[in-house]
Amino acid sequence: MDDKRQTRQESDEEKSRRLRRQRRLRQEMRRRRRRKALILRGVLAAAFLLIVVLLIWGISAVAGKISGGKEEREKEKNQTQTAESEEQLQEVAAEKILHLSFASLIADTEAAFGQEERQAALAMDQGHLTVDEFNQVLQQLYDQGYILVKLHDLATWDQESGQMQEQTLRLPSGKKPLILSQTNLSFDLSLTGQGCASAIVLDDSGKIQARLDQADGTSQTGAYDVIPCVDAFVEAHPDFSYQGARGVLSFSGYNGVLGYRTDENLGTAENNKYASRYGIFNTAEETEAAAPVIEALRAEGWEFAATGYANLSYARDLETVQEDMELWQSRVKPLLGDVDILMFPEGTDIGDRKPYADDNEKYRFLEEQGFRYFCSRDLGEPFTQITDAYVRSGYWNLDGYRMYQDLYQDAGRFSGILDFSGLYDMERPSVASEESGTEEEESGDDSGTDTEGSQEAE
């Protein structure tokens, strides 16, 4: 036998077992690698998720801190502004509050001043402002720092104590209180065709407007009188109104209210001096049409006042005053509801500036009728009187005659308040007479009566 080592041949079975072992080893290695890869991916996913959570938490914390800081700063800012606003408010005494009163406005100057009847044109000239003049007056008052307040803002009636409780007016710094009123909101039929609005109406959107009837029988609505002019100005200048104040509207009854022919006399030919010219009115329909307008005015902040049924001076005897007021209570009050303001007819008070005395029978009667606020024409210094029983406010009537006095007669009543030189309508008959050097005869309108202080009753 050869000494050289001979290599043993591997049997088929051994080769098969060897290959199986190698295969198992390779499979085990692959499984281990997969487990490691899965573990690594899990660790990486967990780490990524943790990082995302930490980032979200961090961002939220920072945002919350920023938001909290902003809210805190906003809160501090609001507190500062509130404190500053409180500091900027001023208490205003009620003793000398300016009260301006106006008649219906002239919307069509040609119809008013171009009338063939000279006396009628002069009456319109002296007794009324034009729409444009009135709007300029509002602008000047606003520029002077005036702000509208309600008469009821000055004092309120306390039912329990049976006394007036004076209120404190706290107005923004630099503001001056102003009471505005319009007299006799009947839209007298006698003014038809003379350039004034004929009624207060609601347009299709429910907005308060004035209706202007044209000579050709057509009508149009718009800001043609005091109410819609004031509403439009307050809408454009909200700081012209204190807590929604507008003004005082006074109502007689002989021609109805607001241009609606609600008075029972207008529904019959008997005792109706207008029947031959304007016909007979359906007073029930007129009353129904007036109701939503009255509610809209009340909701908007206008205050209502009585001015007597027939608009007759209460300087007359007590019996006349009683008869007139009883007619107002029975024919006008049901339309308006409770009214505690009396604007004396023709502006004539029932006493002088001294407080009403117990022996003033007219005052006692009017007090029994529920009146607690009294307004009269008083051309002296602005006058407000507040007692335990009532409030009195003296007003200046502002019309064509008052402007004429300041411009051409050096009355100076409105000096420092209003400047009429740039707003006075130069088409007024008064201007023509002034330029020609002639004096026009006064129309007899009570607005031309220059009485310093209230007139004392008989």
PLY file of the C-alpha trace (Angstrom):
ply
format ascii 1.0
element vertex 458
property float x
property float y
property float z
element edge 457
property int vertex1
property int vertex2
end_header
0.00 0.00 0.00
1.27 3.49 -0.94
2.52 5.60 2.10
1.14 8.86 0.67
-1.97 9.97 2.44
-4.94 9.40 0.36
-7.90 11.89 0.52
-11.11 10.24 1.59
-13.91 10.70 -0.75
-17.08 12.43 0.83
-20.10 10.32 0.58
-23.32 11.66 -0.87
-25.07 11.51 2.49
-22.32 13.44 4.21
-22.35 16.04 1.48
-26.11 16.39 1.85
-25.80 16.87 5.65
-23.04 19.44 5.17
-25.08 21.46 2.69
-28.08 21.39 5.04
-25.96 22.71 7.92
-24.58 25.50 5.73
-28.10 26.41 4.62
-29.33 26.49 8.21
-26.41 28.67 9.21
-27.11 31.11 6.38
-30.86 31.21 7.29
-30.01 31.82 10.95
-27.69 34.64 9.98
-30.41 36.19 7.81
-32.93 35.91 10.68
-30.51 37.57 13.02
-29.88 40.38 10.55
-33.67 40.86 10.07
-34.22 40.96 13.84
-31.46 43.52 14.20
-32.93 45.55 11.33
-36.43 45.40 12.85
-35.11 46.39 16.27
-33.13 49.24 14.71
-36.17 50.46 12.76
-38.31 50.31 15.89
-35.74 52.25 17.84
-35.48 54.81 15.06
-39.29 55.07 14.77
-39.65 55.50 18.51
-36.93 58.10 18.54
-38.54 59.94 15.64
-41.94 59.84 17.33
-40.42 61.11 20.53
-38.71 63.90 18.67
-42.02 64.85 16.95
-43.86 64.82 20.27
-41.18 66.94 21.85
-41.28 69.37 18.96
-45.08 69.67 19.09
-44.98 70.13 22.84
-42.26 72.71 22.51
-44.09 74.63 19.80
-47.34 74.51 21.78
-45.60 75.69 24.89
-43.97 78.57 23.04
-47.25 79.45 21.28
-49.12 79.27 24.55
-46.59 81.47 26.17
-46.82 83.94 23.30
-50.64 83.77 23.30
-50.79 84.10 27.04
-48.48 87.03 26.88
-50.55 88.61 24.13
-53.78 88.06 26.07
-52.16 89.48 29.16
-50.91 92.47 27.21
-54.38 92.90 25.63
-55.98 92.67 29.05
-53.57 95.23 30.44
-54.20 97.42 27.38
-58.01 97.21 27.85
-57.65 97.98 31.54
-55.46 100.94 30.69
-57.90 102.17 28.04
-60.83 101.76 30.45
-58.95 103.68 33.11
-58.04 106.36 30.58
-61.66 106.52 29.37
-62.85 106.93 32.94
-60.30 109.66 33.43
-61.39 111.35 30.18
-65.07 111.48 31.23
-66.16 114.71 32.85
-69.12 115.54 35.04
-71.22 118.31 33.50
-73.57 120.57 35.43
-77.11 120.84 34.12
-77.76 124.47 35.03
-76.92 126.02 31.66
-77.48 123.45 28.94
-77.94 124.87 25.46
-81.35 123.93 24.05
-82.05 124.73 20.39
-85.49 124.30 18.88
-86.51 124.22 15.23
-89.68 124.34 13.18
-90.16 122.24 10.03
-87.40 122.73 7.48
-87.67 124.17 3.99
-86.80 121.48 1.47
-87.79 123.43 -1.65
-86.49 127.00 -1.39
-88.05 128.08 -4.68
-91.51 127.03 -3.49
-90.95 128.73 -0.11
-89.31 132.02 -1.09
-90.71 132.42 -4.60
-94.38 132.56 -3.63
-96.50 135.24 -5.23
-98.04 136.04 -1.87
-95.32 138.15 -0.31
-96.43 137.71 3.30
-96.42 133.94 2.93
-92.87 134.05 1.56
-91.77 136.28 4.46
-93.39 133.94 6.98
-91.39 131.03 5.57
-88.25 133.19 5.56
-88.58 134.21 9.20
-89.95 131.00 10.70
-87.83 128.24 9.14
-84.35 127.08 8.25
-83.63 125.35 4.97
-82.45 121.75 4.95
-78.99 122.83 3.84
-78.76 125.49 6.57
-79.83 122.99 9.20
-77.24 120.43 8.13
-74.54 123.09 8.32
-75.77 124.07 11.79
-75.38 120.45 12.91
-71.84 120.37 11.52
-70.88 123.59 13.30
-72.34 122.36 16.59
-70.40 119.12 16.22
-67.21 121.03 15.43
-67.76 123.13 18.56
-67.83 119.96 20.68
-71.56 119.73 21.36
-73.18 116.34 21.96
-76.90 115.52 22.01
-78.39 114.53 25.37
-81.92 113.57 26.34
-84.05 115.74 28.58
-84.58 112.62 30.70
-80.79 112.34 31.10
-80.88 115.38 33.39
-83.22 113.91 35.99
-85.63 111.00 36.37
-88.89 110.74 38.22
-88.76 108.29 41.13
-92.18 106.75 41.72
-91.39 105.54 45.23
-90.24 108.88 46.60
-92.46 110.95 44.34
-89.53 113.21 43.52
-87.16 114.07 40.75
-83.73 112.48 41.07
-81.05 114.59 39.42
-78.67 112.56 37.27
-74.98 113.16 36.69
-73.98 113.71 33.10
-70.59 112.10 32.45
-69.54 113.19 28.98
-66.32 112.60 27.07
-63.71 115.25 27.80
-64.28 118.43 25.83
-67.92 117.68 25.00
-70.75 120.11 25.79
-74.37 118.95 26.26
-77.01 120.01 23.75
-80.75 119.46 23.79
-82.43 119.64 20.38
-86.15 119.84 19.78
-88.66 120.28 16.98
-91.93 122.06 17.59
-95.42 121.00 16.56
-94.95 117.81 14.54
-98.35 118.05 12.87
-97.11 119.18 9.45
-99.86 121.74 9.24
-102.04 121.49 6.15
-101.71 125.26 5.69
-98.03 124.73 4.79
-98.92 122.45 1.89
-97.15 123.55 -1.28
-94.82 125.97 0.52
-91.66 123.90 0.26
-91.81 121.91 3.52
-92.13 118.15 3.89
-95.66 116.80 4.30
-95.09 113.81 6.59
-92.59 111.56 8.33
-92.62 108.11 6.74
-90.75 104.80 6.67
-89.09 103.89 3.39
-89.01 100.35 1.95
-86.11 99.41 4.23
-87.87 100.75 7.34
-85.66 103.83 7.57
-87.24 107.05 8.86
-87.54 109.67 6.13
-89.63 112.72 5.22
-92.05 112.84 2.33
-91.90 115.88 0.08
-94.98 116.43 -2.06
-94.31 118.27 -5.32
-96.56 120.80 -7.03
-97.09 118.38 -9.93
-98.64 115.79 -7.61
-95.59 113.54 -7.32
-93.81 112.74 -4.07
-90.33 111.78 -3.02
-88.80 110.68 0.26
-85.48 111.62 1.81
-83.78 113.76 4.47
-86.16 116.70 4.01
-86.80 117.56 7.66
-85.21 117.68 11.11
-85.68 114.02 12.06
-84.01 112.30 9.08
-81.31 115.00 8.96
-80.36 114.38 12.59
-80.52 110.60 12.09
-78.19 110.82 9.09
-75.75 113.07 10.95
-75.63 110.80 14.01
-75.10 107.79 11.74
-72.09 109.55 10.22
-70.90 110.97 13.59
-71.90 108.54 16.39
-70.05 110.65 18.96
-72.57 113.45 18.39
-75.08 111.45 20.47
-74.83 110.60 24.18
-76.22 107.12 24.80
-78.41 107.20 21.68
-79.97 110.63 22.28
-81.72 112.37 19.39
-84.10 115.14 20.45
-87.55 116.15 21.69
-90.49 116.07 19.28
-93.56 118.05 20.33
-97.05 117.20 19.08
-100.25 119.19 18.82
-103.43 117.50 17.62
-105.60 119.79 15.52
-103.98 118.58 12.28
-103.08 115.09 13.47
-99.50 113.93 14.05
-96.46 113.57 11.80
-98.47 114.51 8.72
-101.10 111.79 9.32
-104.58 113.26 9.58
-105.60 111.40 12.72
-107.79 114.03 14.38
-111.48 113.19 14.37
-112.42 116.68 13.12
-110.60 115.94 9.86
-112.85 112.96 9.24
-116.00 115.02 8.89
-117.16 118.16 7.11
-118.43 119.62 10.37
-115.97 121.84 12.30
-113.35 121.16 9.65
-111.93 124.33 8.11
-109.75 122.25 5.78
-112.57 120.21 4.25
-113.29 122.52 1.32
-109.67 122.52 0.19
-108.28 119.12 1.23
-111.39 117.01 1.54
-112.39 114.51 4.21
-109.76 112.12 5.59
-110.16 108.50 6.66
-108.87 109.07 10.19
-108.86 105.35 11.05
-106.53 104.56 8.14
-104.38 107.60 8.95
-104.06 106.48 12.57
-103.07 102.98 11.49
-100.44 104.37 9.11
-98.95 106.61 11.82
-98.48 103.82 14.38
-95.32 102.14 12.96
-93.67 105.54 12.40
-94.30 106.52 16.02
-92.80 103.24 17.21
-89.75 103.66 14.97
-89.13 107.16 16.34
-89.41 105.98 19.94
-87.08 103.04 19.28
-84.51 105.34 17.71
-84.20 107.52 20.80
-86.54 110.43 20.09
-88.45 111.81 23.09
-92.11 112.84 22.77
-93.69 116.00 24.16
-97.11 117.61 24.16
-97.53 121.12 22.83
-101.25 121.44 23.50
-104.04 120.34 21.20
-104.62 123.60 19.32
-101.10 125.06 19.80
-102.60 128.02 21.67
-100.52 129.99 24.16
-100.93 128.80 27.76
-100.62 132.40 28.89
-104.40 132.39 28.47
-106.83 131.74 31.32
-106.85 128.47 33.26
-110.12 127.27 31.74
-108.70 127.56 28.20
-105.61 125.63 29.25
-107.74 122.89 30.83
-109.99 122.52 27.78
-107.07 122.43 25.40
-105.12 119.86 27.42
-108.16 117.64 27.85
-108.48 117.50 24.06
-104.79 116.60 23.77
-105.12 113.83 26.35
-108.15 112.32 24.63
-107.07 112.67 20.98
-103.25 112.63 20.91
-102.07 110.70 23.95
-103.69 107.44 22.71
-101.43 107.66 19.64
-98.19 108.40 21.50
-98.59 106.66 24.84
-97.58 108.27 28.13
-95.87 111.65 27.68
-94.37 113.61 30.57
-92.78 116.50 28.63
-94.69 119.69 27.83
-93.28 122.14 25.31
-95.43 125.17 25.94
-97.53 126.13 22.90
-96.02 129.16 21.16
-93.12 128.82 23.62
-94.91 130.83 26.32
-94.24 129.65 29.89
-96.76 129.87 32.75
-94.32 131.75 34.97
-91.00 133.55 35.06
-87.66 131.94 35.91
-88.54 131.57 39.57
-89.62 128.05 40.58
-93.30 127.32 40.11
-95.17 128.19 43.30
-98.00 126.20 44.89
-100.42 128.99 44.06
-99.74 128.57 40.31
-103.00 126.90 39.32
-101.87 126.12 35.79
-98.78 124.32 37.06
-100.81 122.30 39.56
-103.23 121.30 36.79
-100.43 120.30 34.39
-98.68 118.36 37.13
-101.91 116.42 37.69
-101.89 115.61 33.98
-98.55 113.82 34.48
-96.12 116.45 33.17
-92.73 116.58 34.90
-90.60 118.29 32.23
-91.38 121.77 30.89
-89.78 123.58 27.93
-90.37 127.20 26.97
-88.84 129.78 24.66
-86.33 131.76 26.72
-83.95 134.05 24.87
-81.80 134.92 27.85
-78.81 132.87 28.99
-79.26 129.10 28.63
-81.59 128.08 31.45
-82.16 124.71 33.13
-83.99 124.33 36.43
-84.19 121.04 38.34
-86.32 120.76 41.47
-87.73 117.84 43.44
-90.94 118.14 41.43
-89.97 118.98 37.83
-87.34 119.94 35.25
-87.49 123.14 33.19
-85.48 123.86 30.06
-85.44 127.20 28.27
-84.81 126.97 24.53
-83.68 129.31 21.80
-85.74 128.98 18.64
-83.36 128.98 15.68
-84.96 130.13 12.45
-84.51 132.61 9.63
-85.34 135.57 11.83
-82.75 134.64 14.48
-80.08 134.27 11.83
-81.08 137.61 10.31
-80.78 139.27 13.72
-77.26 137.99 14.24
-76.14 138.79 10.70
-77.74 142.20 10.11
-78.78 143.54 13.53
-75.72 142.54 15.58
-77.80 140.55 18.07
-74.80 138.33 18.77
-76.92 135.71 20.50
-75.14 132.80 18.82
-71.69 134.35 18.90
-69.10 131.70 19.70
-71.59 128.93 18.96
-72.69 129.36 15.34
-71.50 131.48 12.44
-74.34 132.18 10.00
-72.29 134.16 7.49
-71.40 131.12 5.40
-74.65 129.19 5.65
-77.41 131.81 5.39
-79.34 131.24 2.15
-78.82 134.33 0.01
-82.09 133.69 -1.84
-84.09 134.62 1.25
-86.44 137.62 0.85
-84.69 139.21 3.85
-81.46 139.39 1.87
-83.16 141.21 -1.01
-84.70 143.74 1.37
-81.37 144.26 3.15
-79.54 144.84 -0.12
-82.21 147.28 -1.30
-82.07 149.16 2.00
-85.76 148.60 2.80
-87.28 146.88 5.80
-89.74 144.08 5.24
-92.83 144.03 7.41
-92.71 141.28 9.99
-94.89 138.32 9.13
-96.48 138.04 12.55
-94.87 134.65 13.17
-94.15 134.20 16.87
-90.56 133.32 16.06
-89.97 136.99 15.37
-90.88 138.00 18.92
-87.63 138.89 20.63
-88.50 138.40 24.28
-85.67 138.23 26.79
-86.68 135.57 29.31
-89.96 133.74 29.70
-93.21 135.63 29.63
-95.21 135.53 32.84
-98.77 134.33 32.61
-101.70 136.55 33.28
0 1
1 2
2 3
3 4
4 5
5 6
6 7
7 8
8 9
9 10
10 11
11 12
12 13
13 14
14 15
15 16
16 17
17 18
18 19
19 20
20 21
21 22
22 23
23 24
24 25
25 26
26 27
27 28
28 29
29 30
30 31
31 32
32 33
33 34
34 35
35 36
36 37
37 38
38 39
39 40
40 41
41 42
42 43
43 44
44 45
45 46
46 47
47 48
48 49
49 50
50 51
51 52
52 53
53 54
54 55
55 56
56 57
57 58
58 59
59 60
60 61
61 62
62 63
63 64
64 65
65 66
66 67
67 68
68 69
69 70
70 71
71 72
72 73
73 74
74 75
75 76
76 77
77 78
78 79
79 80
80 81
81 82
82 83
83 84
84 85
85 86
86 87
87 88
88 89
89 90
90 91
91 92
92 93
93 94
94 95
95 96
96 97
97 98
98 99
99 100
100 101
101 102
102 103
103 104
104 105
105 106
106 107
107 108
108 109
109 110
110 111
111 112
112 113
113 114
114 115
115 116
116 117
117 118
118 119
119 120
120 121
121 122
122 123
123 124
124 125
125 126
126 127
127 128
128 129
129 130
130 131
131 132
132 133
133 134
134 135
135 136
136 137
137 138
138 139
139 140
140 141
141 142
142 143
143 144
144 145
145 146
146 147
147 148
148 149
149 150
150 151
151 152
152 153
153 154
154 155
155 156
156 157
157 158
158 159
159 160
160 161
161 162
162 163
163 164
164 165
165 166
166 167
167 168
168 169
169 170
170 171
171 172
172 173
173 174
174 175
175 176
176 177
177 178
178 179
179 180
180 181
181 182
182 183
183 184
184 185
185 186
186 187
187 188
188 189
189 190
190 191
191 192
192 193
193 194
194 195
195 196
196 197
197 198
198 199
199 200
200 201
201 202
202 203
203 204
204 205
205 206
206 207
207 208
208 209
209 210
210 211
211 212
212 213
213 214
214 215
215 216
216 217
217 218
218 219
219 220
220 221
221 222
222 223
223 224
224 225
225 226
226 227
227 228
228 229
229 230
230 231
231 232
232 233
233 234
234 235
235 236
236 237
237 238
238 239
239 240
240 241
241 242
242 243
243 244
244 245
245 246
246 247
247 248
248 249
249 250
250 251
251 252
252 253
253 254
254 255
255 256
256 257
257 258
258 259
259 260
260 261
261 262
262 263
263 264
264 265
265 266
266 267
267 268
268 269
269 270
270 271
271 272
272 273
273 274
274 275
275 276
276 277
277 278
278 279
279 280
280 281
281 282
282 283
283 284
284 285
285 286
286 287
287 288
288 289
289 290
290 291
291 292
292 293
293 294
294 295
295 296
296 297
297 298
298 299
299 300
300 301
301 302
302 303
303 304
304 305
305 306
306 307
307 308
308 309
309 310
310 311
311 312
312 313
313 314
314 315
315 316
316 317
317 318
318 319
319 320
320 321
321 322
322 323
323 324
324 325
325 326
326 327
327 328
328 329
329 330
330 331
331 332
332 333
333 334
334 335
335 336
336 337
337 338
338 339
339 340
340 341
341 342
342 343
343 344
344 345
345 346
346 347
347 348
348 349
349 350
350 351
351 352
352 353
353 354
354 355
355 356
356 357
357 358
358 359
359 360
360 361
361 362
362 363
363 364
364 365
365 366
366 367
367 368
368 369
369 370
370 371
371 372
372 373
373 374
374 375
375 376
376 377
377 378
378 379
379 380
380 381
381 382
382 383
383 384
384 385
385 386
386 387
387 388
388 389
389 390
390 391
391 392
392 393
393 394
394 395
395 396
396 397
397 398
398 399
399 400
400 401
401 402
402 403
403 404
404 405
405 406
406 407
407 408
408 409
409 410
410 411
411 412
412 413
413 414
414 415
415 416
416 417
417 418
418 419
419 420
420 421
421 422
422 423
423 424
424 425
425 426
426 427
427 428
428 429
429 430
430 431
431 432
432 433
433 434
434 435
435 436
436 437
437 438
438 439
439 440
440 441
441 442
442 443
443 444
444 445
445 446
446 447
447 448
448 449
449 450
450 451
451 452
452 453
453 454
454 455
455 456
456 457
